[in-house]
Amino acid sequence: MKYFIVLTWFFATLSFISCSERIYINKSKNEIENFIKINKKDPTISKFINNKDTLAYIMDYESGPLELYFLFDSLSLCEKEVLKIYCSHCAEEYLNLIKEDKKYKFKKLNNVYYFSKYDKYTMMRVSENEDLEICKKIILERKHWDKPYYENMEARAREYEKGL
């Protein structure tokens, strides 16, 4: 029962954080910053960082922390979003919500890389077990790549999968 309550609180907070938005790529720093300011009174927030090109939002739950990092380009638009989730069940649930996003419509290349049908420059990378404590690290990023970059990434993904 305690586990259920913790999960319910975790998903309620994630839903509130994201409202209908789960992906902040190409959002302005001000948009994300204003949203974080609205939620700064959330008792689970343990750390908030606001630098010129970075926003970080670290929350503590009984099931483990949730870390959100937003990196911005020279125009103050989000070019990279990193989620570190320390609860395996929570990570799977949230990953599924992102994969099922109706706007971005991610297409799976393999177990690591996904590409958006909405924005060809938006990619999602999912990694596991880089750090023994992290269940999943979900990285969403905007890149301007060409065919050689894509092919190189595909080769790296195959190498990664061989190591699993």
N, C-alpha and C positions, 0 to 999 in steps of 0.2 A: 504494500500500500504506500509506504514511504517513497519507494522508487517511482511509483505512478505519479505521486504528487510532485516530485522533483521534475519528472519529464513534462508534466502538464505546465509547470511554471516555466521551464526552459522553452517550450514551444510557444507558449503565450508571449513570452518576451521576444522571441525571434519573430513571431508574427507581428507584434507591435513595432519592433525595430523596422521591419521591412514594409509594414502596411501592405500595399499591393506590390511594392517594389522590393525585389530581392537582389537586383543587380543595379549597381551604381555606376557602371562604366559610362563615360561621357557626361556624367552629371557634374555640375560645377561644385567647387569646394564649398561655396556658400550654401548651396542646397543641402549638402550632406552635413555641413557644420551646423546649420539651423536645426536639422532633424536631431542631431546628437545633443544640441543644447536643450531641446524640448525634453529629451529623455535622460538628461544628466542626473535627475533626482531619483532615478531607478536605484533601489538599494543594492542591486547586484553589481553595479559599476564600481570596480575597484581602482581603475586607472583611466585617465583621459589625457591624451597627448595631442597637441595642436601645434605643428611646426609649419613653416612656409609651404612645404610640399608634401606633408604627411598629416593624416588624422589617424589616431588609434583609439580603440574603444575596447577595454578589457573588462570582462564580467566574470564574476565568481558564482558558481552553482555547486550544490552538493555533488553532482555527477561529474564535475570538472569545469575548468574555465572555458570561456569562449573568447577568442581574440579576433577582432576585426581591424584590418589595416587598410587605409586608402592612400594611394600615392597619386600625385597630381603632376601634370605636365606644365609647361611654361605658361599656358593659358588658363591654368587652374581648373582643368577638367580632369576627372578621374580617369587614369589610364591603367591602374592596377588595383585590384581589390583582393585581399588575402583573408581567408577565414581559417582559423585553426580551431578545430573542435575536438575536445578531449573525451567525449562520450560516444562510443561506437554506434549505438542505436540512434542517438540524436544526429550524428554525422550522416548516417544513411538517409534518415528522413529528410534532412535539410538538402542534401545532395539531390534527392529525388524531386524536391520542390523546384530547385534550380533547373534541373534537366527538363522538367515539364513546363517551364516558363513559356507561356503562349506567345509572348512578344519575341523572345530571342530564338526559340526553336532550335536548341542545340542538337547537332548531328554528331554521333559518336564516330570517331576515327578508330579508337581502340580503348582499352581500359584506362588510359591516362588522358588522352586529348579529346576534346569536343569542340566543334566549331559552330558558330551561330549562323543560322540561315537569314536572320534579320540583318545582321551587320557582319559582313565577311571578314572584318578586321578584329572581331571579338572572338577570343578563344578561352576555353576553360581547361585547366590542367588539374587533375586530381592525384594527389600523392598520399601514400600511406607509409607508415613505419619509418619515415626519415628520422624521426625522433621517437624513441620508444614510448614517450608519454602521449604523443599526439595520435589520435585515431585517424584523423583525416585532415589534410590541408587542401583547401579548395582555392585555386588561384584563377581569377577572371582577369583577363588583360586585353588591352587594345594594342594591336601591332599592325604596322604597315609592312606586310611581307610580300615576297614574290614567290614564284614557283620553286626556285632552288631552296629558299628558306623552308617552305612547306615540305619538300622532299627530305631535307636534312632532318627536320623535326620528326617526320614519319620514321626515318631510319633510327633516330634516337629512341623513339617510342618502342620500336621492335626490340632494340637492345635492352631497354628497361624491362620489357615483358619476359625476355629470356632469363633475366636475373630473378624473377619471382618464383 
